[in-house]
Amino acid sequence: MSAIVRIGERPLKRETAVGIRDGGRSRALLIELHPRHIELRRKGTQRRLTVSYDAIYDLASKLLARAEKGGGK
């Protein structure tokens, strides 16, 4: 099974081991990999956050640059 989603295929859906606080309780983070973006949501909720792969890469690059400069988080 490939972790890469090909155009035209259904999104790959996974439940992570990460717990997100929601109203005092922890809920699992669910992700859906689409060809051009990722959708995130807390288990048991309908609200989805959509993030492009470009935005994820840009943020990771900025965080790495900041860490290399000694800026911490």
Stockholm file with secondary structure:
# STOCKHOLM 1.0

chainA/1-73         MSAIVRIGERPLKRETAVGIRDGGRSRALLIELHPRHIELRRKGTQRRLTVSYDAIYDLASKLLARAEKGGGK
#=GR chainA/1-73 SS CCSSCCTTSCCEEEEEEEEEEETTEEEEEEEEECSSEEEEEETTCCCCEEEEHHHHHHHHHHHHHHHHHTCCC
#=GC SS_cons        CCSSCCTTSCCEEEEEEEEEEETTEEEEEEEEECSSEEEEEETTCCCCEEEEHHHHHHHHHHHHHHHHHTCCC
//
